[in-house]
């Protein structure tokens, strides 16, 4: 489809505002347009798409099924336009932006402490962070560098190993006081907390000690280690987490080891970037700093 056949940004803004307010009048007030102008823009958009986007129910606008589908994509487009506009408005020819993706809990527990010294050493490089919990295409997402957890071999990515991982089972002291643990198998009788991206973590922890239980996959699941750990701290159950993520809570006595066994993970943490970006100064400086720290 050529650009002349695409709907205008104004039409998409009018549609999005009308959908949000369920009113052409209120959308017009937000956009500083007349009610008839907003209605006309939406009408032209419907004619262009050959689908009705709204229907009226008791003097209120209600999205049609087609309108609901289109609204989701329109909001993504408008958000991207706003972000790109803001980026170029704040762009300085003397600075560079390094886009970094990190695992949320890894970023907070390990990476954040290493950033101030980099920012002081390279004031001309601005860091732009996004959180990701699973592997993704850096090139497709426009990310310069990322922190992955895995096997250390991803297509078309240069990988730098940062550290191995040791996982431990932790729980609040109050929970263990109510339910004493005499052996690793006793833990299976307690509420087990899981990370959604590592559904077999408890199974591996038990199996490494020669234990089998039909409860290793049972329990609540969380997207991040941070939420998982805080739930354990609150007495919600036992969590198996990387030691470095739990270390501060362990030092403070907010959690304790439910059992002394520590399992070395088969995977590790890596700093990765597209192979073709390795010689970019902003990428090279960041990689060198992280590997030295």
Backbone as numpy.savetxt, mean C-alpha at the origin, in Angstrom:
# Nx Ny Nz CAx CAy CAz Cx Cy Cz
-8.96 5.37 -30.32 -9.81 6.56 -30.32 -8.93 7.80 -30.32
-9.16 8.72 -31.26 -8.35 9.94 -31.32 -8.77 10.89 -30.23
-7.87 11.84 -29.91 -8.12 12.76 -28.81 -9.35 13.62 -29.05
-9.68 13.90 -30.33 -10.84 14.76 -30.59 -12.16 14.04 -30.30
-12.10 12.72 -30.15 -13.30 11.96 -29.83 -13.42 11.65 -28.34
-12.47 12.15 -27.54 -12.53 11.94 -26.10 -13.39 13.02 -25.45
-14.07 12.69 -24.35 -14.85 13.71 -23.64 -13.92 14.74 -23.01
-14.44 15.94 -22.80 -13.63 17.00 -22.21 -13.48 16.81 -20.71
-12.43 17.43 -20.16 -12.24 17.39 -18.71 -13.40 18.07 -18.00
-13.92 19.15 -18.58 -15.06 19.85 -17.99 -16.27 18.94 -17.88
-16.52 18.16 -18.91 -17.67 17.25 -18.87 -17.49 16.21 -17.78
-16.27 15.68 -17.63 -16.01 14.68 -16.59 -16.13 15.30 -15.20
-15.66 16.56 -15.04 -15.80 17.23 -13.75 -17.26 17.45 -13.39
-18.06 17.85 -14.37 -19.49 18.07 -14.12 -20.18 16.76 -13.74
-19.85 15.69 -14.45 -20.43 14.38 -14.14 -20.04 13.92 -12.75
-18.75 14.04 -12.40 -18.28 13.58 -11.08 -18.93 14.38 -9.96
-19.01 15.70 -10.12 -19.60 16.54 -9.07 -21.09 16.26 -8.94
-21.79 16.08 -10.06 -23.22 15.78 -10.01 -23.47 14.44 -9.34
-22.60 13.46 -9.62 -22.75 12.14 -9.00 -22.51 12.22 -7.50
-21.53 13.02 -7.10 -21.19 13.14 -5.67 -22.29 13.86 -4.90
-22.87 14.91 -5.49 -23.90 15.70 -4.81 -25.30 15.19 -5.09
-25.41 14.33 -6.14 -26.71 13.85 -6.58 -27.62 15.00 -6.98
-26.98 16.04 -7.53 -27.73 17.25 -7.89 -26.93 18.07 -8.89
-27.58 18.51 -9.98 -26.93 19.41 -10.92 -26.72 20.79 -10.29
-27.68 21.20 -9.46 -27.61 22.53 -8.85 -26.42 22.65 -7.92
-26.25 21.67 -7.04 -25.13 21.72 -6.10 -23.79 21.53 -6.81
-23.78 20.72 -7.86 -22.56 20.57 -8.65 -22.19 21.89 -9.30
-23.20 22.61 -9.80 -22.95 23.90 -10.43 -22.38 24.90 -9.44
-22.89 24.88 -8.21 -22.37 25.79 -7.18 -20.91 25.50 -6.88
-20.54 24.22 -6.81 -19.15 23.85 -6.53 -18.21 24.26 -7.66
-18.68 24.12 -8.89 -17.82 24.37 -10.05 -17.92 25.80 -10.57
-18.74 26.63 -9.89 -18.95 28.04 -10.31 -19.49 28.10 -11.74
-20.44 27.23 -12.05 -21.13 27.22 -13.33 -22.62 27.36 -13.09
-23.38 27.52 -14.16 -24.83 27.55 -14.02 -25.35 26.12 -14.03
-26.55 25.96 -13.47 -27.15 24.62 -13.45 -27.36 24.10 -14.86
-27.76 24.98 -15.76 -28.00 24.54 -17.13 -26.71 24.12 -17.82
-25.58 24.79 -17.47 -24.29 24.44 -18.07 -23.86 23.05 -17.64
-24.05 22.74 -16.35 -23.69 21.41 -15.86 -24.57 20.35 -16.50
-25.87 20.62 -16.58 -26.80 19.68 -17.18 -26.45 19.44 -18.65
-26.07 20.52 -19.34 -25.72 20.40 -20.76 -24.45 19.55 -20.93
-23.44 19.78 -20.06 -22.20 19.02 -20.15 -22.46 17.52 -19.94
-23.27 17.20 -18.95 -23.58 15.80 -18.68 -24.38 15.21 -19.83
-25.31 15.99 -20.40 -26.09 15.52 -21.53 -25.21 15.21 -22.73
-24.23 16.08 -22.99 -23.30 15.85 -24.09 -22.44 14.61 -23.83
-22.07 14.41 -22.57 -21.28 13.24 -22.21 -22.10 11.96 -22.44
-23.38 11.98 -22.07 -24.24 10.82 -22.27 -24.41 10.53 -23.77
-24.55 11.61 -24.55 -24.69 11.43 -26.00 -23.42 10.83 -26.59
-22.26 11.29 -26.08 -20.98 10.79 -26.56 -20.82 9.31 -26.22
-21.22 8.92 -25.01 -21.06 7.53 -24.56 -22.18 6.62 -25.06
-23.29 7.26 -25.48 -24.46 6.51 -25.92 -25.04 5.66 -24.80
-24.96 6.19 -23.59 -25.54 5.55 -22.41 -26.02 6.63 -21.45
-27.14 6.40 -20.81 -27.60 7.30 -19.76 -26.75 7.07 -18.51
-26.34 8.17 -17.88 -25.51 8.08 -16.68 -26.31 8.28 -15.40
-27.43 8.99 -15.51 -28.27 9.28 -14.35 -29.73 8.97 -14.68
-30.47 8.72 -13.61 -31.93 8.75 -13.68 -32.42 9.51 -12.46
-33.60 10.12 -12.57 -34.12 10.92 -11.46 -35.05 10.08 -10.59
-34.81 10.13 -9.28 -35.65 9.44 -8.31 -35.99 10.44 -7.22
-37.27 10.82 -7.15 -37.74 11.79 -6.15 -36.86 13.06 -6.14
-36.70 13.66 -7.31 -35.99 14.94 -7.48 -34.50 14.83 -7.13
-33.98 13.63 -7.11 -32.56 13.42 -6.83 -31.96 12.59 -7.96
-30.68 12.84 -8.26 -30.00 12.09 -9.29 -29.49 10.76 -8.73
-29.71 9.69 -9.47 -29.22 8.37 -9.10 -28.45 7.82 -10.29
-27.27 7.28 -10.03 -26.45 6.72 -11.10 -27.10 5.47 -11.70
-27.03 5.36 -13.01 -27.40 4.11 -13.66 -26.24 3.12 -13.47
-26.43 1.84 -13.75 -25.30 0.89 -13.66 -24.12 1.32 -14.52
-24.42 1.84 -15.72 -23.34 2.31 -16.58 -22.65 3.52 -15.97
-23.45 4.39 -15.35 -22.88 5.58 -14.72 -21.97 5.24 -13.56
-22.35 4.24 -12.77 -21.52 3.82 -11.63 -20.18 3.28 -12.10
-20.20 2.49 -13.19 -18.95 1.96 -13.73 -18.07 3.08 -14.24
-18.68 4.02 -14.97 -17.91 5.11 -15.57 -17.35 6.05 -14.50
-18.12 6.26 -13.42 -17.70 7.18 -12.37 -16.38 6.74 -11.74
-16.22 5.45 -11.52 -14.99 4.95 -10.91 -13.77 5.32 -11.75
-13.87 5.15 -13.06 -12.73 5.46 -13.94 -12.53 6.96 -14.07
-13.62 7.72 -14.12 -13.51 9.18 -14.23 -12.78 9.75 -13.03
-13.08 9.24 -11.85 -12.41 9.74 -10.65 -10.91 9.46 -10.69
-10.54 8.29 -11.21 -9.12 7.98 -11.35 -8.44 8.95 -12.30
-9.10 9.25 -13.42 -8.54 10.17 -14.41 -8.37 11.56 -13.82
-9.41 12.06 -13.15 -9.34 13.41 -12.58 -8.29 13.49 -11.47
-8.16 12.42 -10.68 -7.14 12.40 -9.62 -5.75 12.45 -10.23
-5.52 11.69 -11.31 -4.22 11.69 -11.96 -3.90 13.05 -12.57
-4.90 13.68 -13.17 -4.69 15.02 -13.73 -4.32 16.01 -12.63
-5.02 15.93 -11.49 -4.73 16.83 -10.38 -3.32 16.61 -9.84
-2.92 15.34 -9.70 -1.59 15.04 -9.19 -0.51 15.51 -10.16
-0.71 15.28 -11.45 0.27 15.71 -12.45 0.38 17.22 -12.50
-0.76 17.89 -12.38 -0.76 19.35 -12.39 -0.02 19.91 -11.19
-0.28 19.34 -10.02 0.40 19.80 -8.81 1.90 19.55 -8.90
2.28 18.40 -9.47 3.70 18.06 -9.59 4.44 19.05 -10.48
3.83 19.40 -11.61 4.51 20.30 -12.53 4.50 21.73 -12.00
3.48 22.10 -11.22 3.43 23.44 -10.64 4.52 23.63 -9.59
4.87 22.54 -8.90 5.89 22.62 -7.85 7.26 22.19 -8.35
7.37 21.89 -9.65 8.63 21.41 -10.20 9.67 22.52 -10.23
10.87 22.18 -9.87 11.99 23.10 -9.95 13.08 22.44 -10.78
13.63 23.17 -11.70 14.68 22.62 -12.55 15.90 22.19 -11.77
16.02 22.64 -10.54 17.19 22.31 -9.73 16.95 21.09 -8.83
15.81 20.47 -8.97 15.52 19.33 -8.09 15.00 18.16 -8.91
15.08 16.98 -8.31 14.58 15.76 -8.93 13.66 15.06 -7.94
12.73 14.31 -8.47 11.82 13.53 -7.63 12.14 12.06 -7.82
12.39 11.35 -6.73 12.64 9.91 -6.75 11.40 9.23 -6.21
10.75 8.43 -7.03 9.53 7.74 -6.62 9.89 6.38 -6.04
9.49 6.17 -4.79 9.88 4.97 -4.03 8.64 4.24 -3.55
8.62 2.93 -3.74 7.54 2.09 -3.21 8.12 1.19 -2.13
7.39 1.06 -1.03 7.90 0.24 0.07 6.78 -0.55 0.72
7.15 -1.65 1.33 6.21 -2.40 2.15 5.90 -1.55 3.38
4.64 -1.37 3.74 4.27 -0.41 4.79 5.02 -0.58 6.11
4.98 -1.77 6.70 5.61 -1.98 8.00 7.13 -1.94 7.90
7.69 -2.44 6.79 9.13 -2.36 6.56 9.56 -0.90 6.48
8.76 -0.09 5.79 9.09 1.33 5.68 9.11 2.02 7.02
8.14 1.72 7.86 8.06 2.38 9.17 9.10 1.86 10.15
9.39 0.55 10.11 10.27 -0.05 11.10 11.74 0.01 10.75
12.07 -0.03 9.46 13.47 -0.13 9.04 13.91 1.06 8.19
13.12 1.39 7.18 13.55 2.38 6.19 13.52 3.81 6.72
12.49 4.16 7.47 12.31 5.56 7.88 13.52 6.11 8.62
14.20 5.28 9.40 15.36 5.74 10.17 16.56 6.06 9.28
16.55 5.59 8.06 17.68 5.79 7.15 17.45 6.92 6.17
16.29 7.56 6.23 15.96 8.61 5.26 16.51 9.99 5.60
16.48 10.44 6.87 16.95 11.79 7.16 18.36 12.07 6.68
19.27 11.13 6.88 20.65 11.36 6.45 20.75 11.44 4.93
19.91 10.69 4.21 19.91 10.79 2.75 19.40 12.16 2.32
18.32 12.61 2.94 17.73 13.90 2.56 18.69 15.06 2.86
19.46 14.94 3.93 20.45 15.96 4.25 21.60 15.96 3.25
22.01 14.77 2.83 23.12 14.66 1.88 22.73 15.02 0.46
21.43 14.87 0.14 20.97 15.13 -1.23 19.71 16.00 -1.21
19.85 17.27 -0.83 18.68 18.16 -0.74 18.03 18.42 -2.09
18.72 18.13 -3.18 18.17 18.35 -4.51 17.27 17.20 -4.97
17.19 16.12 -4.18 16.35 14.98 -4.53 15.16 14.91 -3.57
13.97 15.02 -4.11 12.76 14.91 -3.30 12.24 13.48 -3.38
11.88 12.91 -2.25 11.38 11.54 -2.20 9.86 11.53 -2.20
9.31 10.66 -3.04 7.85 10.52 -3.12 7.53 9.05 -2.86
6.86 8.78 -1.73 6.64 7.40 -1.30 5.23 6.91 -1.56
5.13 5.61 -1.83 3.85 4.94 -1.91 4.01 3.58 -1.25
2.96 3.09 -0.60 2.99 1.80 0.07 2.41 0.72 -0.83
3.07 -0.42 -0.90 2.59 -1.58 -1.65 2.82 -2.83 -0.81
1.85 -3.73 -0.83 1.99 -4.96 -0.04 2.33 -6.17 -0.89
2.28 -6.03 -2.21 2.61 -7.14 -3.09 3.51 -6.65 -4.22
4.19 -7.59 -4.90 5.03 -7.23 -6.04 4.18 -6.60 -7.14
4.81 -5.73 -7.94 4.10 -5.06 -9.02 5.13 -4.64 -10.06
4.67 -4.14 -11.20 5.56 -3.68 -12.26 5.99 -2.25 -11.99
7.28 -2.05 -11.71 7.78 -0.70 -11.45 7.64 0.17 -12.69
7.92 -0.39 -13.85 7.86 0.39 -15.08 6.44 0.86 -15.36
5.48 -0.03 -15.23 4.09 0.34 -15.49 3.58 1.37 -14.51
4.05 1.32 -13.27 3.58 2.24 -12.23 4.44 3.50 -12.13
5.50 3.61 -12.92 6.34 4.79 -12.89 7.14 4.94 -11.61
7.53 3.81 -11.00 8.29 3.82 -9.76 9.78 3.65 -10.08
10.62 4.45 -9.42 12.06 4.39 -9.67 12.73 3.26 -8.90
12.45 3.17 -7.61 13.03 2.12 -6.77 11.95 1.58 -5.84
12.13 0.33 -5.41 11.14 -0.28 -4.52 11.82 -1.25 -3.57
11.13 -1.56 -2.51 11.60 -2.55 -1.54 10.67 -3.75 -1.62
11.24 -4.90 -2.00 10.48 -6.13 -2.16 10.92 -7.16 -1.13
10.00 -8.04 -0.82 10.30 -9.21 0.01 10.09 -10.43 -0.86
11.12 -11.27 -0.99 10.96 -12.44 -1.83 12.25 -13.18 -2.09
12.35 -13.77 -3.25 13.44 -14.67 -3.60 14.66 -13.95 -4.17
14.51 -12.69 -4.57 15.65 -11.92 -5.06 15.89 -11.98 -6.55
14.93 -12.47 -7.30 15.09 -12.56 -8.76 13.76 -12.18 -9.41
13.73 -10.95 -9.96 12.55 -10.48 -10.65 12.94 -10.02 -12.05
12.17 -10.35 -13.07 12.53 -10.01 -14.45 12.77 -8.52 -14.66
13.88 -8.20 -15.31 14.22 -6.84 -15.72 14.42 -5.87 -14.54
14.68 -6.43 -13.37 14.96 -5.61 -12.19 16.35 -5.93 -11.67
17.08 -4.88 -11.28 18.35 -5.08 -10.59 18.05 -5.18 -9.10
18.53 -6.23 -8.46 18.16 -6.52 -7.08 19.37 -6.43 -6.15
19.21 -5.74 -5.03 20.25 -5.61 -4.02 19.71 -6.16 -2.71
20.32 -7.23 -2.23 19.84 -7.83 -0.98 20.18 -6.93 0.20
19.18 -6.72 1.06 19.37 -5.89 2.24 19.56 -6.73 3.50
18.68 -7.69 3.72 18.81 -8.50 4.93 17.89 -9.71 4.87
18.28 -10.74 5.64 17.41 -11.89 5.82 16.35 -11.55 6.86
15.45 -12.48 7.06 14.37 -12.24 8.01 14.24 -13.41 8.98
14.01 -13.08 10.23 13.77 -14.06 11.29 12.40 -13.75 11.88
11.51 -14.75 11.89 10.16 -14.52 12.39 9.97 -15.19 13.74
9.24 -14.51 14.61 9.00 -15.00 15.96 7.51 -14.87 16.29
7.07 -15.66 17.25 5.68 -15.61 17.70 5.61 -14.71 18.93
4.75 -13.69 18.87 4.65 -12.74 19.98 3.20 -12.59 20.42
3.04 -12.21 21.67 1.70 -11.99 22.23 1.81 -11.03 23.40
0.69 -10.48 23.79 0.66 -9.59 24.95 0.90 -10.40 26.22
1.66 -9.87 27.20 1.88 -10.60 28.45 0.58 -11.01 29.13
-0.45 -10.16 29.04 -1.72 -10.47 29.68 -2.38 -11.71 29.10
-2.25 -11.89 27.77 -2.84 -13.07 27.14 -2.14 -14.34 27.60
-0.82 -14.29 27.67 -0.07 -15.47 28.08 -0.23 -15.76 29.57
-0.51 -14.73 30.35 -0.77 -14.95 31.78 -2.07 -15.72 31.97
-3.04 -15.48 31.10 -4.32 -16.18 31.17 -4.23 -17.57 30.55
-3.35 -17.72 29.57 -3.21 -19.00 28.86 -1.74 -19.37 28.78
-1.17 -19.91 29.84 0.26 -20.26 29.86 0.62 -21.24 28.74
1.79 -21.04 28.16 2.28 -21.88 27.07 3.42 -22.74 27.59
3.22 -24.06 27.59 4.25 -24.97 28.07 5.08 -25.57 26.95
4.56 -25.49 25.73 5.28 -25.98 24.56 4.74 -25.26 23.34
5.45 -25.36 22.21 5.03 -24.64 21.01 3.63 -25.06 20.56
3.28 -26.33 20.78 1.97 -26.81 20.36 0.82 -26.13 21.08
1.07 -25.65 22.30 0.00 -24.97 23.06 -0.47 -23.71 22.35
0.42 -23.09 21.56 0.07 -21.84 20.88 -1.07 -22.05 19.89
-1.14 -23.24 19.32 -2.20 -23.52 18.35 -3.59 -23.40 18.96
-3.69 -23.48 20.28 -4.99 -23.38 20.95 -5.38 -21.93 21.20
-4.47 -20.99 20.95 -4.76 -19.58 21.14 -5.21 -18.96 19.82
-5.85 -17.79 19.85 -6.23 -17.12 18.59 -4.97 -16.78 17.78
-4.90 -17.25 16.55 -3.75 -17.01 15.69 -4.06 -15.85 14.75
-3.15 -14.90 14.69 -3.30 -13.72 13.83 -2.41 -13.89 12.60
-2.94 -13.57 11.43 -2.25 -13.84 10.17 -2.06 -12.56 9.35
-1.02 -12.54 8.54 -0.84 -11.53 7.51 -1.45 -12.08 6.23
-2.32 -11.30 5.58 -3.06 -11.82 4.43 -2.15 -12.23 3.28
-0.99 -11.57 3.13 -0.09 -11.92 2.03 0.84 -13.08 2.38
0.77 -13.57 3.63 1.57 -14.73 4.03 0.66 -15.73 4.73
-0.27 -16.32 4.02 -1.27 -17.20 4.65 -0.69 -18.47 5.26
0.53 -18.84 4.84 1.12 -20.08 5.36 2.15 -19.83 6.46
2.24 -18.62 6.98 3.28 -18.28 7.95 3.22 -19.15 9.20
2.03 -19.33 9.75 1.91 -20.16 10.95 2.20 -21.63 10.63
1.74 -22.08 9.48 2.00 -23.47 9.09 3.51 -23.73 9.02
4.25 -22.80 8.42 5.70 -22.96 8.30 6.37 -22.92 9.67
5.90 -22.05 10.54 6.49 -21.90 11.88 6.30 -23.20 12.68
5.11 -23.76 12.63 4.85 -25.02 13.33 5.63 -26.17 12.69
5.59 -26.25 11.35 6.23 -27.36 10.63 7.73 -27.40 10.87
8.37 -26.22 10.99 9.81 -26.17 11.21 10.20 -26.79 12.55
9.21 -26.92 13.44 9.47 -27.53 14.75 8.90 -28.95 14.83
8.52 -29.47 13.65 8.00 -30.83 13.61 6.59 -30.97 14.12
5.84 -29.87 14.11 4.48 -29.88 14.63 3.47 -29.75 13.50
2.35 -30.40 13.65 1.25 -30.28 12.71 -0.02 -29.97 13.47
-0.79 -29.02 12.93 -2.07 -28.67 13.55 -3.04 -28.25 12.47
-4.30 -28.60 12.64 -5.30 -28.22 11.65 -5.78 -26.79 11.87
-5.18 -26.08 12.84 -5.59 -24.71 13.13 -4.59 -23.67 12.59
-3.56 -24.12 11.90 -2.51 -23.17 11.48 -2.99 -22.16 10.44
-4.12 -22.45 9.79 -4.66 -21.50 8.81 -5.91 -20.79 9.33
-6.26 -21.04 10.58 -7.45 -20.42 11.16 -7.09 -19.09 11.83
-8.02 -18.17 11.84 -7.79 -16.91 12.56 -7.99 -15.69 11.69
-7.90 -14.53 12.33 -8.11 -13.25 11.64 -6.90 -12.90 10.78
-7.18 -12.17 9.67 -6.13 -11.80 8.72 -6.04 -10.28 8.58
-4.81 -9.81 8.44 -4.56 -8.37 8.36 -3.67 -8.06 7.16
-3.83 -6.86 6.62 -3.07 -6.50 5.42 -1.65 -6.10 5.75
-1.42 -5.51 6.93 -0.08 -5.04 7.27 0.39 -5.63 8.60
1.71 -5.73 8.74 2.29 -6.19 9.99 1.98 -5.21 11.12
1.87 -3.94 10.80 1.60 -2.94 11.83 0.27 -3.22 12.53
-0.78 -3.45 11.74 -2.09 -3.76 12.32 -2.05 -5.09 13.05
-1.36 -6.04 12.47 -1.21 -7.37 13.08 -0.55 -7.26 14.45
0.56 -6.53 14.51 1.29 -6.40 15.76 0.49 -5.64 16.82
-0.17 -4.58 16.41 -0.95 -3.81 17.38 -2.12 -4.61 17.94
-2.68 -5.49 17.12 -3.75 -6.35 17.62 -3.20 -7.34 18.65
-2.01 -7.86 18.39 -1.36 -8.74 19.37 -1.06 -7.98 20.65
-0.57 -6.75 20.52 -0.28 -5.93 21.69 -1.52 -5.70 22.54
-2.68 -5.62 21.88 -3.93 -5.38 22.60 -4.52 -6.65 23.18
-3.82 -7.80 23.00 -4.30 -9.05 23.57 -5.23 -9.83 22.68
-5.25 -9.49 21.38 -6.18 -10.15 20.46 -5.76 -11.52 20.00
-4.53 -11.90 20.26 -4.06 -13.21 19.81 -2.55 -13.24 19.71
-2.05 -14.31 19.10 -0.61 -14.49 18.91 -0.28 -14.21 17.45
0.78 -13.45 17.22 1.17 -13.09 15.86 2.57 -13.61 15.57
2.78 -14.11 14.38 4.12 -14.49 13.95 4.60 -13.38 13.01
5.65 -12.67 13.44 6.08 -11.46 12.74 7.60 -11.42 12.64
8.15 -10.66 11.71 9.60 -10.48 11.66 10.09 -9.85 12.96
11.21 -10.34 13.46 11.71 -9.84 14.74 11.98 -8.33 14.69
12.54 -7.84 13.56 12.89 -6.42 13.52 11.65 -5.53 13.59
10.52 -6.02 13.14 9.29 -5.23 13.23 8.75 -5.24 14.65
8.91 -6.35 15.35 8.40 -6.46 16.72 9.38 -5.99 17.77
10.64 -5.69 17.38 11.69 -5.46 18.37 11.37 -4.32 19.34
10.87 -3.21 18.81 10.57 -2.08 19.70 9.49 -2.46 20.72
8.46 -3.16 20.28 7.40 -3.59 21.20 7.94 -4.61 22.20
8.87 -5.46 21.76 9.50 -6.41 22.68 10.33 -5.68 23.73
11.10 -4.69 23.30 11.94 -3.93 24.23 11.10 -3.19 25.28
9.93 -2.77 24.88 9.05 -2.01 25.79 8.17 -2.92 26.63
8.20 -4.22 26.35 7.37 -5.14 27.10 5.91 -5.15 26.68
5.62 -4.52 25.52 4.24 -4.51 25.05 3.83 -5.88 24.51
4.80 -6.62 24.03 4.61 -8.03 23.68 5.82 -8.79 24.19
5.66 -10.10 24.30 6.77 -10.98 24.68 6.76 -12.16 23.72
7.87 -12.89 23.71 7.91 -14.10 22.88 6.97 -15.14 23.46
6.05 -15.60 22.63 5.12 -16.64 23.09 5.84 -17.97 23.22
6.90 -18.14 22.42 7.76 -19.32 22.48 9.11 -18.91 21.92
10.22 -19.36 22.46 11.53 -18.83 22.07 12.00 -19.18 20.65
11.33 -20.07 19.96 11.81 -20.48 18.64 11.71 -19.34 17.63
12.76 -19.17 16.81 12.79 -18.17 15.73 13.04 -18.89 14.42
12.23 -18.61 13.43 12.33 -19.27 12.12 12.99 -18.32 11.12
14.07 -18.76 10.48 14.68 -17.98 9.42 13.89 -18.17 8.14
13.40 -17.07 7.59 12.57 -17.15 6.39 13.40 -17.55 5.18
12.72 -18.20 4.24 13.38 -18.57 2.98 13.58 -17.35 2.10
12.75 -16.31 2.29 12.85 -15.08 1.51 13.61 -14.01 2.29
13.91 -12.90 1.62 14.66 -11.81 2.23 14.15 -10.48 1.68
14.70 -9.39 2.19 14.31 -8.05 1.74 15.33 -7.54 0.73
14.81 -6.92 -0.34 15.65 -6.43 -1.42 15.26 -5.01 -1.82
16.26 -4.26 -2.22 16.05 -2.97 -2.87 16.16 -3.23 -4.37
15.14 -2.87 -5.12 15.13 -3.18 -6.55 14.84 -1.92 -7.36
15.28 -1.94 -8.61 14.96 -0.86 -9.55 15.05 -1.40 -10.96
14.35 -0.80 -11.92 14.46 -1.25 -13.31 15.91 -1.18 -13.78
16.34 -2.17 -14.52 17.74 -2.24 -14.96 18.15 -0.98 -15.71
17.25 -0.41 -16.49 17.61 0.74 -17.32 17.76 2.03 -16.52
17.36 2.01 -15.23 17.47 3.22 -14.41 18.71 3.21 -13.53
19.50 2.16 -13.60 20.64 2.01 -12.70 21.66 3.13 -12.77
21.78 3.78 -13.92 22.78 4.84 -14.07 22.23 6.23 -13.81
20.94 6.35 -13.54 20.40 7.66 -13.17 21.00 8.08 -11.83
21.44 9.31 -11.75 22.14 9.76 -10.54 21.25 9.65 -9.30
19.97 10.00 -9.42 19.10 9.97 -8.24 18.92 8.53 -7.75
18.82 7.58 -8.68 18.69 6.17 -8.30 20.00 5.67 -7.72
21.11 5.99 -8.37 22.42 5.52 -7.92 22.74 6.05 -6.52
22.46 7.32 -6.26 22.73 7.90 -4.94 21.89 7.23 -3.86
20.62 6.97 -4.18 19.73 6.36 -3.18 20.16 4.93 -2.88
20.46 4.17 -3.90 20.88 2.78 -3.71 22.16 2.73 -2.89
23.14 3.56 -3.23 24.41 3.57 -2.50 24.19 3.93 -1.03
23.33 4.88 -0.78 23.07 5.31 0.61 22.44 4.18 1.41
21.42 3.53 0.85 20.72 2.47 1.56 21.64 1.29 1.82
22.47 0.94 0.84 23.37 -0.20 1.02 24.47 0.09 2.05
24.83 1.35 2.19 25.87 1.72 3.20 25.29 1.84 4.60
24.01 2.12 4.70 23.44 2.43 6.02 23.11 1.17 6.81
